[in-house]
Amino acid sequence: MISEKMKPLVANNSVIRQMFEEGQKMAEQFGAENVFDFSLGNPNVPAPKEVNEAIVDIVNSVNPVKVHGYMSNAGFPETRKAIADNLNERFGTSFGVNNIIMTVGAGSALNVILKTMLNPGEEVICLAPYFVEYGNYIRNYDGVPVVISANPEGGFMPRFDELESKITPKTRALIINNPNNPTGVIYPETVIEELTALLQKKQEEFGTVIYLISDEPYRELAYGGKDVPFLTKYYDNTIVGYSYSKSLSLPGERIGYIVIPDESDQATEFIEAATISNRISGSVNAPSLIQLVIERCVDAKCEVGYYERNGRTLYEGLTKLGFECVEPQGAFYLWMKSPVEDEKAFVAKAKEYNILMVPGSSFAGPGYVRLSYCVSYEQIERSLPKFAELAKEYF
Amino acid sequence: MISEKMKPLVANNSVIRQMFEEGQKMAEQFGAENVFDFSLGNPNVPAPKEVNEAIVDIVNSVNPVKVHGYMSNAGFPETRKAIADNLNERFGTSFGVNNIIMTVGAGSALNVILKTMLNPGEEVICLAPYFVEYGNYIRNYDGVPVVISANPEGGFMPRFDELESKITPKTRALIINNPNNPTGVIYPETVIEELTALLQKKQEEFGTVIYLISDEPYRELAYGGKDVPFLTKYYDNTIVGYSYSKSLSLPGERIGYIVIPDESDQATEFIEAATISNRISGSVNAPSLIQLVIERCVDAKCEVGYYERNGRTLYEGLTKLGFECVEPQGAFYLWMKSPVEDEKAFVAKAKEYNILMVPGSSFAGPGYVRLSYCVSYEQIERSLPKFAELAKEYF
């Protein structure tokens, strides 16, 4: 007897997660080295050594009642201060402890943000293709996802004409993900300026507050030193959701944060509501030991070069075989056009070669597939001959 | 601009949490040894040494990509197996890996359970006095809390007459918390038998499924070897939410689990829905390193004797001073009658003596106060002269 709301979710359970389970079974059956699983964003790069060093040092030197105990629901003040200082130094912002709320990863950050702001029936705009969970997160609070269609001919930048026509008095927020999952593109400053000017204009036109929710798990994964604009500087009503899942390779630990700038609408009340929202959603607080680790590892560097090499090798290898791909600029996803219109058939065909990819329709981007290349370089090298066999089915 | 649903929550923010923040400020002002903070259930007993040993051993010996990485949303199979085996051994059940879902503590477990089952307007019964967050958790999914009034003359056991009259076709679940927060009583087997027989009768009468949600963070904290009935053996539609916050002193780490027995209604579908619910609520999965720790520490013992001594000393000390208290049988809460009808005035008066307690109305139990005695024994000893001064105001 599950709820009516859960029924369609069970019927259409996450394709990505099903693939993850399937990939594990295939690895057992065929041997891990013979399965080319590009389905899940589970970093293969180990966490920087500072992380495990910090864990050992903390459990050996800090009172366990503190390490494993409750703290303020928003998180340890010293962790929040370290994050605020780090952001201020890098982006010229002026955040304090109170602007930062520690969360159970970015998934929880987005849920807390949406729970805090959404009334039933209010609309949240997503730019296709987008991370499929956004829809679930929005519907958790009876919000309505409004999708702006993908723009392949425009390099997967936002379609501003369509966007302008779809912002209404019911628009409560727009979610942006930069660098982008699943396309691997980075929205440059010019795009951000156009986007925030449009939101500003619409706020004034409707006399409403339209939040720009910046989902930033891939912020540190920008290739070639490419700039990823920090959005609170462009638009007051920006709320940031961050995660260390990818930047520090800690996806299982569930650690991230929310930034609520003082410049945003009724910031004091919003901060308090978000803290309560974090508590009553059941998280209560972000995991304590890992919060203390973050305080010490706020400057640890992720191996962006590793992902960049993976991305380039995969992009060049697949392009050479005749596949049409978007050149990755960040994150660790390759967005590839399916050689046949029905990309699910293509995904099924690839599985016959032990290659696992996610169909683009899982991201509101049919006709494409996503390859998650946060895998070993060897997997990419080993996979290319298999892709060559797959290519022969089409070209 | 926060949502309409969050507005009353900001207006009436958790008294317990406000006290926690206040207690920390008072400790800075007066010195920690001069503040007698009995407000929060934050164990003072350190985690068993096996926990930190396991942490160090895991980060030193297991591949960090596994330790900190994603696993199945329901949790590491080896952790779930260790828990199932442990329950089976202790309670004669026959759970397997699939019956266990790891969660971000019991708070998250309850949210996942309620999200999985509740349709808007459905009723969930709470037995007063009860943990105040139940109401928030139920309202998160547009459910309606139905409160059975407290039964001080009956030792705070359920009022069966009132309960029977309040179970309706809209009743979706009843939450039970044993040992109980805030009263410290344990519902014995006879009460459980009467309760489950009533639920069974009402299920048959209405042709509905009524879940018994067993919230068990205090299961291991039963004094004098007192038996805490394991509810799946008494009632098929029992769903258990467990937490290691208290039993292993890990409240900040956010680790717990759900048990969904095969005997419960449409168990397979419910298990899948709960796993999805865990994912889309933003938790994604329970924190990974601590899951691996639990696998190794599933048999670690909590220092129940420590809490028992604290409870007895406080109970005897306060009773001697003239206060009327419920004798604690488990958990780590003392439920004390306010010497004046308005217990909030009593709480305010106690604060003048640097004693922090939570008013019973925060638990739908006005006229009482809750003292959380998971503090140092020294705090209890030092507090008694202060309580003596406080008592002089009333007796």
Interface residues (C-beta under 8 A of the other chain):
Chain A: M1 I2 S3 E4 K5 M6 K7 L9 V10 N13 S14 R17 F20 E21 L40 N42 P43 N44 V45 P46 A47 V51 N52 I55 V56 V59 N60 N63 P64 V65 V67 H68 G69 Y70 M71 S72 N73 T103 V104 G105 G107 S108 A109 L110 N111 V112 K115 T116 M117 L118 N119 E133 N136 Y137 N140 Y141 V209 S249 L250 P251 G252 E253 R254 D265 Q266 E269 F270 E272 A273 I276 S277 R279 I280 S281 G282 S283 V284 N285 A286 P287 S288 L289 I290 Q291
Chain B: M1 I2 S3 E4 K5 M6 K7 L9 V10 N13 S14 R17 F20 E21 L40 N42 P43 N44 V45 P46 A47 V51 N52 I55 V56 V59 N60 N63 P64 V65 V67 H68 G69 Y70 M71 S72 N73 T103 V104 G105 G107 S108 A109 L110 N111 V112 K115 T116 M117 L118 N119 E133 N136 Y137 N140 Y141 V209 S249 L250 P251 G252 E253 R254 D265 Q266 E269 F270 E272 A273 I276 S277 R279 I280 S281 G282 S283 V284 N285 A286 P287 S288 L289 I290
